[in-house]
Amino acid sequence: MTQQLARLKVLGAGIFSLILTLGVARFAYTPLLPLMQQQAGLGVAAAGWLAAINYAGYLSGALIASQISDLVLKDKLYRIGMVLAVLSTAVMGLTTDVVVWAISRYVAGLCSAVGMLLGTGLILNWLIRHNQRSELGIHFSGLGLGIAGCAAAVMLMSPALDWREQWWAFAALGCLLLVPALAWLPRPDTSGLTTSGQKMVDKPPSKLYLRVFMAAYFCAGFGYVVSATFIVAIVNKLPGMAGQGNLVFLAIGLGAAPACINWDFIARRTGDLNALILAAVLQIVGILLPVMVGGLLPTLFGALLFGGTFIGMVSLVLSMAGRYYPTKPAKMMGKMTLSYGAAQIIGPAFTGQLAVQLGSYNAGLYFAAGVMAVGTVLLVGLKAVERRDAAHAL
């Protein structure tokens, strides 16, 4: 019973850390974007660059995470990152200076990598060390809850609070989330043994496997980031959909919240790679439904599909990466996220410029779906690489 309570507290720390770093610090920007454009004079191209800078911070954090093996240092950086997530959120409401906003978005991106990689790595290390199932579905529900919570909060606050006051309200919420995110995560054990005395051994994949996997994950990152960043603005400009963008963003969060747990069950039955391929195909459908079919119900269904698949892919990939390196899970997680993060820099900037040229974000969605299709083919190819590596190991 004590072990089960400890597991729930550790997973709870992870959930609250993701709501803080990914929901509040990073993704509150998406539902607040139209409001900032209306009330604070934020232009379309500048909005795209701010999103790109946010992802540049995320990429920087992934690079740092991929280089750090010391669990104690990871723990210190995790705790610093939680505090900075709150501060970077508060700064957004203090000014209309785009340069200050850019610095805030960069720091928020760093913090989101801290939550996503260092926090996730520390939690996976704890699970493996304590002989728990090395799955992250419950942990990653924090991302979906963060997205849904931010969308719902903006919908509730918008009639009474302006853009600036909403940023400050999110900062206040961040202060509350900070407490369990810090208090419930134990300091790491550096013994290299599980609680039952077994030695934890890393089993890295082949170089070819890693390269193909990173390329596929790059495609997934591009497919994800365009919708994640611009979906509110996209939906608001679709015929008959004015004002429905935040509702659709809420649907993405609701689709994401239970998704990782579901994908853990699917992966147990089909294998990790088959589950990833299925998630990629469904994500393409989710991306295209708003622009190919239109209307509120198909758009909401597409949002649920998108939310239910992108976070499932992230959870499966990071779980796989962590199992290859149980003693330092964030090592391969960081490498994979460098690939995912690179796409997240290119995607928003490319889509923002495309929107300026064509007067619509729709072309960005079509391009994102095409890139996702390439990634799906790479995942199918990865199965052949896996078979080749297994044969060579005999």
C-alpha positions as CSV (number, residue, x, y, z in Angstrom):
1,M,0.0,0.0,0.0
2,T,2.9,2.4,0.8
3,Q,4.5,1.6,-2.5
4,Q,1.3,2.2,-4.4
5,L,0.9,5.6,-2.6
6,A,4.4,6.5,-3.5
7,R,3.8,5.6,-7.1
8,L,0.7,7.7,-7.2
9,K,2.5,10.7,-5.7
10,V,5.4,10.4,-8.2
11,L,2.9,10.2,-11.1
12,G,1.0,13.1,-9.6
13,A,4.2,15.2,-9.5
14,G,4.6,14.4,-13.2
15,I,1.0,15.3,-14.1
16,F,1.2,18.7,-12.3
17,S,4.7,19.4,-13.8
18,L,3.3,18.9,-17.3
19,I,0.2,21.0,-16.6
20,L,2.5,23.8,-15.4
21,T,5.3,23.6,-18.0
22,L,3.4,22.4,-21.1
23,G,-0.1,23.7,-20.3
24,V,0.4,27.0,-18.5
25,A,3.9,28.1,-19.6
26,R,3.8,26.9,-23.2
27,F,0.3,26.2,-24.5
28,A,-1.7,29.0,-22.8
29,Y,-0.2,31.1,-25.7
30,T,-2.4,29.2,-28.3
31,P,-5.9,30.1,-26.9
32,L,-4.7,33.6,-25.9
33,L,-3.2,34.2,-29.4
34,P,-6.4,35.6,-31.0
35,L,-7.0,37.8,-28.0
36,M,-3.4,39.2,-28.1
37,Q,-3.9,39.9,-31.8
38,Q,-7.1,41.8,-31.1
39,Q,-6.1,43.7,-27.9
40,A,-2.3,43.8,-27.9
41,G,-1.6,44.4,-31.6
42,L,0.3,41.2,-32.2
43,G,0.6,40.6,-36.0
44,V,0.2,37.3,-37.8
45,A,3.9,36.9,-38.8
46,A,5.1,38.0,-35.3
47,A,2.7,35.4,-33.8
48,G,4.4,32.7,-35.9
49,W,7.9,33.8,-34.9
50,L,7.0,33.9,-31.2
51,A,5.8,30.3,-31.6
52,A,9.0,29.4,-33.4
53,I,11.1,31.0,-30.6
54,N,9.1,29.0,-28.1
55,Y,10.0,25.8,-29.9
56,A,13.6,27.0,-30.2
57,G,13.7,27.2,-26.4
58,Y,12.2,23.7,-26.3
59,L,14.9,22.5,-28.7
60,S,17.6,24.0,-26.6
61,G,16.3,22.2,-23.6
62,A,16.2,18.9,-25.5
63,L,19.9,19.5,-26.5
64,I,20.8,20.1,-22.9
65,A,18.8,17.0,-21.7
66,S,20.5,14.8,-24.3
67,Q,23.9,15.7,-22.9
68,I,23.3,15.2,-19.2
69,S,23.7,11.9,-17.5
70,D,23.9,13.0,-13.9
71,L,20.6,12.3,-12.2
72,V,21.3,14.7,-9.4
73,L,21.9,17.6,-11.8
74,K,18.8,16.6,-13.8
75,D,16.8,16.9,-10.5
76,K,18.2,20.4,-9.8
77,L,17.4,21.6,-13.3
78,Y,13.9,20.2,-13.0
79,R,13.2,22.2,-9.9
80,I,14.7,25.4,-11.3
81,G,12.6,24.9,-14.5
82,M,9.4,24.6,-12.6
83,V,10.0,28.0,-10.9
84,L,11.0,29.6,-14.2
85,A,7.8,28.3,-15.9
86,V,5.8,30.4,-13.5
87,L,8.0,33.5,-14.0
88,S,8.0,33.3,-17.8
89,T,4.2,33.2,-17.7
90,A,3.9,36.2,-15.5
91,V,6.2,38.2,-17.7
92,M,3.9,37.9,-20.7
93,G,1.3,40.2,-19.0
94,L,3.9,42.9,-18.0
95,T,4.5,44.4,-21.5
96,T,3.6,44.6,-25.1
97,D,7.3,44.6,-26.2
98,V,7.7,41.8,-28.7
99,V,11.4,41.3,-27.7
100,V,10.4,40.7,-24.1
101,W,7.6,38.3,-25.2
102,A,10.2,36.5,-27.3
103,I,12.5,36.1,-24.3
104,S,9.6,34.8,-22.3
105,R,8.6,32.3,-24.9
106,Y,12.2,31.1,-25.2
107,V,12.4,30.5,-21.4
108,A,8.9,28.9,-21.5
109,G,10.2,26.5,-24.2
110,L,13.2,25.6,-22.1
111,C,10.9,24.9,-19.1
112,S,8.6,22.8,-21.3
113,A,11.6,20.6,-22.2
114,V,12.5,20.4,-18.5
115,G,9.0,19.1,-17.7
116,M,8.8,16.9,-20.8
117,L,12.2,15.3,-20.7
118,L,14.0,15.8,-17.4
119,G,10.8,15.3,-15.4
120,T,9.7,12.4,-17.5
121,G,13.1,10.8,-17.4
122,L,13.3,11.1,-13.6
123,I,9.8,9.6,-13.2
124,L,10.6,6.7,-15.6
125,N,13.8,6.1,-13.8
126,W,11.9,5.9,-10.5
127,L,9.3,3.5,-12.0
128,I,12.0,1.1,-13.4
129,R,14.0,1.3,-10.2
130,H,10.9,0.4,-8.1
131,N,10.0,-2.5,-10.5
132,Q,6.9,-0.7,-11.8
133,R,5.6,-1.1,-15.3
134,S,7.7,1.3,-17.5
135,E,4.7,3.1,-19.1
136,L,4.0,6.8,-19.1
137,G,0.3,7.0,-20.1
138,I,-0.9,8.3,-16.7
139,H,2.0,10.7,-16.5
140,F,1.3,12.2,-19.9
141,S,-2.3,12.8,-19.2
142,G,-1.0,16.0,-17.6
143,L,-0.3,17.4,-21.1
144,G,-3.9,16.8,-22.3
145,L,-5.3,18.2,-19.0
146,G,-3.0,21.2,-19.4
147,I,-4.2,21.9,-23.0
148,A,-7.9,21.4,-22.1
149,G,-7.6,23.3,-18.9
150,C,-6.0,26.3,-20.6
151,A,-8.6,26.4,-23.3
152,A,-11.4,26.1,-20.8
153,A,-9.8,28.8,-18.6
154,V,-9.5,31.3,-21.5
155,M,-13.2,30.6,-22.5
156,L,-14.3,31.3,-18.9
157,M,-12.0,34.3,-18.3
158,S,-12.4,36.2,-21.6
159,P,-15.7,37.9,-20.9
160,A,-14.3,39.4,-17.7
161,L,-10.5,39.7,-18.1
162,D,-8.3,41.1,-20.9
163,W,-5.3,39.4,-22.4
164,R,-2.9,40.8,-19.8
165,E,-5.0,39.8,-16.8
166,Q,-5.4,36.3,-18.1
167,W,-1.6,35.8,-18.3
168,W,-1.4,36.9,-14.7
169,A,-4.2,34.5,-13.7
170,F,-2.3,31.7,-15.4
171,A,0.8,32.7,-13.4
172,A,-1.2,32.5,-10.2
173,L,-2.4,29.0,-11.2
174,G,1.2,28.1,-11.9
175,C,2.1,28.9,-8.3
176,L,-0.5,26.4,-7.1
177,L,0.8,23.7,-9.5
178,L,4.4,24.3,-8.4
179,V,3.8,22.9,-5.0
180,P,3.0,19.2,-5.8
181,A,5.3,19.3,-8.9
182,L,8.2,19.9,-6.5
183,A,7.1,18.2,-3.3
184,W,5.9,14.9,-4.6
185,L,9.0,14.0,-6.7
186,P,11.6,12.2,-4.5
187,R,15.3,13.0,-5.0
188,P,16.9,10.5,-7.4
189,D,18.6,7.3,-6.3
190,T,22.0,7.0,-8.0
191,S,22.9,3.5,-6.9
192,G,22.3,1.9,-10.4
193,L,20.2,-0.9,-8.8
194,T,16.5,-1.5,-8.6
195,T,14.9,-1.8,-5.2
196,S,15.1,-5.6,-5.6
197,G,18.8,-5.4,-6.2
198,Q,18.9,-6.0,-9.9
199,K,21.5,-4.0,-12.0
200,M,19.9,-1.5,-14.4
201,V,21.6,-2.0,-17.9
202,D,21.3,0.2,-20.9
203,K,20.6,-1.5,-24.3
204,P,21.0,1.2,-27.0
205,P,19.5,0.6,-30.5
206,S,21.5,0.5,-33.7
207,K,22.7,3.7,-35.4
208,L,20.4,3.1,-38.4
209,Y,17.4,2.4,-36.2
210,L,18.0,5.7,-34.3
211,R,18.4,7.7,-37.5
212,V,15.2,6.4,-39.1
213,F,13.4,6.8,-35.8
214,M,14.5,10.4,-35.5
215,A,13.5,11.2,-39.1
216,A,10.0,9.7,-38.5
217,Y,9.7,11.7,-35.3
218,F,10.7,14.9,-37.1
219,C,7.8,14.4,-39.4
220,A,5.5,13.7,-36.5
221,G,6.7,17.0,-34.9
222,F,5.9,19.0,-38.0
223,G,2.5,17.4,-38.3
224,Y,1.7,18.2,-34.7
225,V,3.0,21.7,-34.4
226,V,1.1,23.4,-37.1
227,S,-2.3,22.4,-35.6
228,A,-1.2,22.8,-32.0
229,T,0.0,26.4,-32.6
230,F,-2.5,27.7,-35.1
231,I,-5.7,25.7,-34.7
232,V,-7.6,28.4,-32.8
233,A,-6.8,31.0,-35.4
234,I,-7.5,28.5,-38.3
235,V,-10.9,27.4,-37.0
236,N,-12.0,31.0,-36.3
237,K,-11.5,31.9,-39.9
238,L,-13.3,28.8,-41.4
239,P,-16.8,29.4,-42.9
240,G,-19.4,29.5,-40.1
241,M,-16.8,28.8,-37.4
242,A,-16.1,32.2,-36.1
243,G,-15.5,32.1,-32.3
244,Q,-15.3,28.3,-32.2
245,G,-11.5,28.0,-32.1
246,N,-11.2,27.8,-28.3
247,L,-13.9,25.1,-28.2
248,V,-11.9,23.1,-30.8
249,F,-8.7,23.6,-28.8
250,L,-10.5,22.3,-25.7
251,A,-11.5,19.2,-27.7
252,I,-7.8,18.6,-28.5
253,G,-7.1,18.7,-24.8
254,L,-10.0,16.4,-23.9
255,G,-8.9,14.0,-26.6
256,A,-5.3,14.0,-25.3
257,A,-6.0,13.6,-21.6
258,P,-6.9,9.9,-21.6
259,A,-5.1,9.1,-24.8
260,C,-1.7,8.0,-23.5
261,I,-3.3,5.4,-21.2
262,N,-5.3,4.1,-24.2
263,W,-2.1,3.9,-26.4
264,D,-0.3,2.0,-23.6
265,F,-3.0,-0.7,-23.8
266,I,-2.9,-0.7,-27.7
267,A,0.9,-1.0,-27.7
268,R,0.7,-4.0,-25.3
269,R,-1.4,-5.8,-27.9
270,T,0.1,-4.6,-31.2
271,G,3.7,-3.7,-30.3
272,D,5.1,-0.2,-30.0
273,L,5.8,0.4,-33.7
274,N,2.4,-0.8,-34.9
275,A,0.8,1.4,-32.4
276,L,2.8,4.4,-33.6
277,I,1.9,3.7,-37.3
278,L,-1.8,3.5,-36.4
279,A,-1.5,6.8,-34.4
280,A,0.2,8.5,-37.3
281,V,-2.5,7.5,-39.8
282,L,-5.3,8.7,-37.4
283,Q,-3.4,12.0,-36.8
284,I,-3.3,12.7,-40.5
285,V,-7.1,12.3,-40.6
286,G,-7.5,14.6,-37.6
287,I,-5.3,17.3,-39.2
288,L,-7.3,17.3,-42.5
289,L,-10.9,17.1,-41.3
290,P,-11.3,20.8,-40.4
291,V,-10.2,22.0,-43.9
292,M,-11.4,19.1,-46.1
293,V,-14.8,18.6,-44.5
294,G,-15.5,21.7,-42.4
295,G,-18.4,22.3,-40.1
296,L,-18.4,22.1,-36.3
297,L,-18.9,18.4,-35.7
298,P,-16.3,17.1,-38.2
299,T,-13.9,19.8,-36.9
300,L,-14.5,18.7,-33.3
301,F,-14.0,15.1,-34.2
302,G,-10.8,16.0,-36.0
303,A,-9.6,17.8,-32.9
304,L,-10.4,14.8,-30.7
305,L,-8.5,12.5,-33.1
306,F,-5.6,14.9,-33.3
307,G,-5.4,15.3,-29.5
308,G,-5.8,11.6,-29.0
309,T,-2.9,10.7,-31.3
310,F,-0.2,13.3,-31.1
311,I,0.3,12.9,-27.4
312,G,0.0,9.1,-27.8
313,M,2.9,9.2,-30.2
314,V,5.0,11.3,-27.9
315,S,4.3,9.0,-24.9
316,L,5.1,5.8,-26.9
317,V,8.3,7.3,-28.4
318,L,9.6,8.6,-25.1
319,S,8.7,5.4,-23.3
320,M,10.6,3.4,-25.9
321,A,13.6,5.7,-25.6
322,G,13.6,5.5,-21.8
323,R,13.6,1.7,-21.9
324,Y,16.7,1.7,-24.1
325,Y,18.5,3.7,-21.4
326,P,17.0,2.9,-18.0
327,T,19.9,4.4,-16.1
328,K,19.7,7.7,-17.9
329,P,16.3,7.8,-19.7
330,A,16.5,11.4,-20.8
331,K,19.6,10.7,-23.0
332,M,17.7,9.1,-25.9
333,M,14.6,11.1,-25.0
334,G,16.6,14.3,-25.6
335,K,18.0,13.1,-29.0
336,M,14.5,12.1,-30.2
337,T,13.1,15.4,-29.0
338,L,15.9,17.3,-30.8
339,S,14.4,15.9,-34.0
340,Y,10.8,16.6,-32.9
341,G,11.8,20.1,-31.7
342,A,13.6,21.0,-35.0
343,A,10.3,20.5,-36.8
344,Q,8.6,22.6,-34.2
345,I,10.8,25.6,-35.0
346,I,10.4,25.2,-38.8
347,G,6.7,24.5,-38.7
348,P,5.3,27.6,-37.1
349,A,7.6,30.0,-38.9
350,F,6.9,28.3,-42.3
351,T,3.1,28.3,-41.7
352,G,3.1,31.9,-40.5
353,Q,4.9,33.1,-43.7
354,L,2.6,30.9,-45.8
355,A,-0.4,32.5,-44.2
356,V,0.9,36.0,-44.9
357,Q,1.5,35.0,-48.6
358,L,-1.8,33.2,-49.1
359,G,-4.1,34.9,-46.5
360,S,-4.9,31.6,-44.9
361,Y,-3.4,28.9,-42.6
362,N,-5.1,26.1,-44.6
363,A,-2.2,25.4,-46.9
364,G,0.0,24.8,-43.8
365,L,-2.4,22.1,-42.6
366,Y,-2.2,20.3,-46.0
367,F,1.6,20.5,-45.9
368,A,1.7,19.2,-42.4
369,A,-0.5,16.2,-43.3
370,G,1.9,15.5,-46.2
371,V,4.9,15.5,-44.0
372,M,3.1,13.2,-41.5
373,A,2.5,10.8,-44.4
374,V,6.2,10.6,-45.1
375,G,6.8,9.9,-41.4
376,T,4.3,7.1,-41.5
377,V,6.2,5.4,-44.4
378,L,9.4,5.8,-42.3
379,L,7.8,4.1,-39.3
380,V,6.8,1.2,-41.6
381,G,10.5,1.0,-42.8
382,L,11.6,1.1,-39.1
383,K,9.9,-2.3,-38.7
384,A,12.3,-3.7,-41.3
385,V,15.3,-2.2,-39.6
386,E,14.1,-3.7,-36.3
387,R,13.9,-7.2,-37.9
388,R,17.4,-6.7,-39.4
389,D,18.9,-5.7,-36.0
390,A,17.2,-8.7,-34.3
391,A,18.7,-11.1,-37.0
392,H,22.2,-9.6,-36.5
393,A,21.9,-10.0,-32.7
394,L,21.4,-13.8,-33.1
